[in-house]
Amino acid sequence: MKKGLSEIIVRAVTRGQERGEVPGSDLPPLIMEYPREEKYGDYATNIAMTLASHAERSPRDIAETIVRYIEDDEGIIERVEVAGPGFINFFLKADYWHHFLREAARQGNRYGEGDIGGGKRVLIEFLSANPTGPLHIGHGRIAAFGDVLANLLEKVGYRVEREYYVNDIGTQMQLLGRSVYLRYLQEWDKELEFPSDGYQGDYISEIARTIKNGEGDTYLGSPEEDAINFMGEKASQIILGWIKDDLERFQVRFDKWYHEADLYTSGLVPRLLEELRNKEYLYENEGALWFKSTLFGDEKDRVVIRGNKATTYFASDIAYHKDKYNRGYDHIIDIWGADHHGYIPRMEAAIQALGCDQAIFKVILVQLVNLLRGGKQVSMSTRTGEFTSLKEVMDEVGVDACRYFFMLRRADSPLDFDVELAKREGAENPVYYVQYVHARISSIFKKAAEDGVEVPTFKDVDISQLRLPEERLLAKRVAIYPEFLEGMALALEPHRLTAYVQDLAGIFHSYYNKHRVISDDKALTNARFLLVKAVQGAVHSALGILGIVAPTEM
């Protein structure tokens, strides 16, 4: 509908400009929005205010002129109003919204599928938590966001691949190996001081005991370097296993687990550095090798090989992203924690230096999660072991609540995760409130079957029976769902889906509490069957994108 109304507006503005009554010769970008309140219509545009910025006339005067030139050939507009300083508000006929109910009811959980993606290939690399400790709730938010975004893009016609990048070499792995090694020695009653910068969580001791049980005293007398290397590799394997187990339970899957170590065994990193050297984008200084990232807008140049000849994580990341481009994706999306914001300019600089198309590369930052227990924030630090794992939260509130709560805010906003609220079974718990819509509608059809009430073929239903304002509102919310998904996908903002289903749930519950679906009026009952079936289809579809169960009873 947005597209159709946009075309109507464009034609009206063009006619006004041709007659010299609307200023300007070029049409500025046209924005059609959903007004916050129903009294302001179904759609609104500020095009008159944009045009007025280049004219001496008031936006309201221009808006009224545009409205005079509007022609509704399809007969779907009930009325058009000019509001405030110059907004043009459209009110559509109820029949238009009712038209979508049959399709929504027919498609069920497939409702909302689209083709704006056109089969374009998208790579989403997300989470990629270092295999140095279990997943905590901050990781859970990134995992949920990445997975829901992938589901959303698939829903509207993109071919999406999900990838996890495993940082399994470098300084952190040495520190992990040393931490486990020292705990291993302590398991044999060796007196030693544990370093303050080591990984100190209980899971380190657990891994050390596992190694002791499996290897015995093998590493008590072996060279320390060999022991540390072995334990670092063993620990990363164990932790990665935990991560995979947690993600499987969290309903997050990856098409590929890409290991940083493979960049070196394949020779990709040295070949990449040689390519940059040949382009004269590398130079030596103070014994280190530097990348000229300032040539491409970064605030300073970056080291790719340290003075001790060890390559940096940045060198690996350049090679990794070069490989991403080599695989021929139409869009490359990285989802990082907010603490990596300073890494974006250097990565974009590297992409430009490699001659790759920066326009297809996008980084989305996900802010931190504040875990609340009894209204108090829980402190978290992976290094010191003071954190709440994703597994613990799933155990306490369930997978559905976890995923839903992680999607309640936009990615770049901090999120308060209230554990006590997530456990409640009532209207104040948003995920319960939404799931209850699906369960309630299931109960309606179950009762109909028990009472011998026949559910009609929906093509035979007289939709004109739906005359209540709430019925029009429900029909409208169902009708805009497909274009709402398209807008979210193009903006890469999947969090808006929770707001949509929350709003739909509120309208439905209010309607359900006031009006009976099954009554003695057969025509009205049949129309309401169609309405609630369509609502259920939209809810089922939305919950599917969110990766949440659509229950039939609660």
HUFENVEN-V702563 format. One record per residue. N is the residue number from 1. PHI is phi as a letter, one per 30 degrees, with the letter a starting at -180 (999 if undefined). Layout:
N&PHI ; N&PHI
//
This chain:
1&999 ; 2&e ; 3&d ; 4&d ; 5&d ; 6&d ; 7&d ; 8&d ; 9&d ; 10&e ; 11&d ; 12&d ; 13&d ; 14&d ; 15&d ; 16&d ; 17&d ; 18&d ; 19&c ; 20&i ; 21&c ; 22&c ; 23&d ; 24&i ; 25&c ; 26&c ; 27&c ; 28&d ; 29&e ; 30&c ; 31&c ; 32&c ; 33&b ; 34&c ; 35&e ; 36&d ; 37&b ; 38&d ; 39&d ; 40&c ; 41&j ; 42&c ; 43&b ; 44&b ; 45&b ; 46&c ; 47&e ; 48&d ; 49&d ; 50&d ; 51&d ; 52&d ; 53&d ; 54&c ; 55&b ; 56&c ; 57&c ; 58&d ; 59&e ; 60&d ; 61&d ; 62&d ; 63&d ; 64&d ; 65&d ; 66&e ; 67&e ; 68&d ; 69&c ; 70&d ; 71&b ; 72&c ; 73&d ; 74&d ; 75&i ; 76&c ; 77&c ; 78&d ; 79&a ; 80&b ; 81&b ; 82&c ; 83&b ; 84&h ; 85&d ; 86&l ; 87&d ; 88&c ; 89&c ; 90&c ; 91&c ; 92&c ; 93&d ; 94&e ; 95&e ; 96&d ; 97&d ; 98&d ; 99&e ; 100&d ; 101&d ; 102&d ; 103&d ; 104&d ; 105&d ; 106&d ; 107&d ; 108&i ; 109&d ; 110&d ; 111&d ; 112&j ; 113&d ; 114&b ; 115&b ; 116&d ; 117&d ; 118&h ; 119&i ; 120&d ; 121&d ; 122&b ; 123&c ; 124&c ; 125&c ; 126&b ; 127&i ; 128&h ; 129&d ; 130&d ; 131&d ; 132&c ; 133&a ; 134&d ; 135&d ; 136&c ; 137&d ; 138&d ; 139&d ; 140&d ; 141&d ; 142&d ; 143&d ; 144&d ; 145&d ; 146&d ; 147&d ; 148&d ; 149&d ; 150&d ; 151&e ; 152&d ; 153&d ; 154&d ; 155&d ; 156&c ; 157&j ; 158&d ; 159&c ; 160&c ; 161&b ; 162&c ; 163&b ; 164&c ; 165&c ; 166&c ; 167&d ; 168&c ; 169&b ; 170&j ; 171&e ; 172&d ; 173&d ; 174&d ; 175&d ; 176&d ; 177&d ; 178&d ; 179&d ; 180&d ; 181&d ; 182&d ; 183&d ; 184&d ; 185&d ; 186&d ; 187&d ; 188&c ; 189&i ; 190&d ; 191&d ; 192&a ; 193&c ; 194&d ; 195&d ; 196&d ; 197&c ; 198&d ; 199&d ; 200&c ; 201&d ; 202&d ; 203&d ; 204&d ; 205&d ; 206&d ; 207&d ; 208&d ; 209&d ; 210&d ; 211&d ; 212&d ; 213&d ; 214&d ; 215&c ; 216&i ; 217&c ; 218&e ; 219&c ; 220&d ; 221&c ; 222&d ; 223&e ; 224&e ; 225&d ; 226&d ; 227&d ; 228&d ; 229&d ; 230&d ; 231&d ; 232&d ; 233&d ; 234&d ; 235&d ; 236&d ; 237&d ; 238&d ; 239&d ; 240&d ; 241&d ; 242&d ; 243&d ; 244&d ; 245&d ; 246&d ; 247&d ; 248&d ; 249&d ; 250&d ; 251&i ; 252&c ; 253&b ; 254&b ; 255&d ; 256&a ; 257&c ; 258&c ; 259&c ; 260&e ; 261&e ; 262&d ; 263&d ; 264&c ; 265&d ; 266&d ; 267&i ; 268&d ; 269&d ; 270&d ; 271&d ; 272&d ; 273&d ; 274&d ; 275&d ; 276&d ; 277&d ; 278&d ; 279&d ; 280&i ; 281&c ; 282&b ; 283&a ; 284&c ; 285&a ; 286&h ; 287&i ; 288&c ; 289&c ; 290&c ; 291&c ; 292&d ; 293&d ; 294&d ; 295&d ; 296&c ; 297&j ; 298&d ; 299&d ; 300&a ; 301&d ; 302&b ; 303&d ; 304&c ; 305&b ; 306&d ; 307&d ; 308&d ; 309&i ; 310&d ; 311&d ; 312&d ; 313&d ; 314&d ; 315&d ; 316&d ; 317&d ; 318&d ; 319&d ; 320&d ; 321&d ; 322&d ; 323&d ; 324&e ; 325&d ; 326&d ; 327&d ; 328&i ; 329&d ; 330&d ; 331&b ; 332&b ; 333&c ; 334&c ; 335&c ; 336&c ; 337&d ; 338&d ; 339&d ; 340&c ; 341&d ; 342&d ; 343&d ; 344&d ; 345&e ; 346&d ; 347&d ; 348&d ; 349&d ; 350&d ; 351&d ; 352&d ; 353&d ; 354&d ; 355&i ; 356&d ; 357&d ; 358&d ; 359&d ; 360&c ; 361&c ; 362&b ; 363&c ; 364&c ; 365&c ; 366&c ; 367&d ; 368&d ; 369&c ; 370&c ; 371&d ; 372&c ; 373&b ; 374&i ; 375&i ; 376&c ; 377&d ; 378&c ; 379&d ; 380&b ; 381&a ; 382&d ; 383&d ; 384&d ; 385&i ; 386&c ; 387&a ; 388&c ; 389&d ; 390&e ; 391&e ; 392&d ; 393&d ; 394&d ; 395&d ; 396&d ; 397&c ; 398&j ; 399&d ; 400&e ; 401&d ; 402&e ; 403&d ; 404&d ; 405&d ; 406&d ; 407&c ; 408&d ; 409&b ; 410&d ; 411&e ; 412&d ; 413&c ; 414&e ; 415&b ; 416&c ; 417&c ; 418&d ; 419&d ; 420&d ; 421&d ; 422&d ; 423&c ; 424&d ; 425&c ; 426&a ; 427&d ; 428&d ; 429&d ; 430&d ; 431&d ; 432&d ; 433&e ; 434&d ; 435&d ; 436&d ; 437&d ; 438&d ; 439&d ; 440&d ; 441&d ; 442&d ; 443&d ; 444&d ; 445&d ; 446&d ; 447&d ; 448&e ; 449&d ; 450&d ; 451&c ; 452&i ; 453&d ; 454&d ; 455&d ; 456&d ; 457&d ; 458&d ; 459&d ; 460&c ; 461&d ; 462&d ; 463&d ; 464&d ; 465&d ; 466&d ; 467&c ; 468&d ; 469&e ; 470&d ; 471&d ; 472&d ; 473&d ; 474&d ; 475&d ; 476&d ; 477&d ; 478&d ; 479&d ; 480&d ; 481&e ; 482&d ; 483&d ; 484&d ; 485&d ; 486&d ; 487&d ; 488&d ; 489&d ; 490&d ; 491&d ; 492&h ; 493&b ; 494&d ; 495&d ; 496&d ; 497&d ; 498&d ; 499&d ; 500&d ; 501&d ; 502&d ; 503&d ; 504&d ; 505&d ; 506&d ; 507&d ; 508&d ; 509&e ; 510&d ; 511&d ; 512&d ; 513&d ; 514&c ; 515&b ; 516&d ; 517&d ; 518&c ; 519&b ; 520&d ; 521&d ; 522&d ; 523&d ; 524&d ; 525&e ; 526&d ; 527&d ; 528&d ; 529&e ; 530&d ; 531&d ; 532&d ; 533&d ; 534&d ; 535&d ; 536&d ; 537&d ; 538&d ; 539&d ; 540&d ; 541&d ; 542&d ; 543&d ; 544&d ; 545&d ; 546&d ; 547&i ; 548&b ; 549&d ; 550&c ; 551&d ; 552&c ; 553&a ; 554&b
//
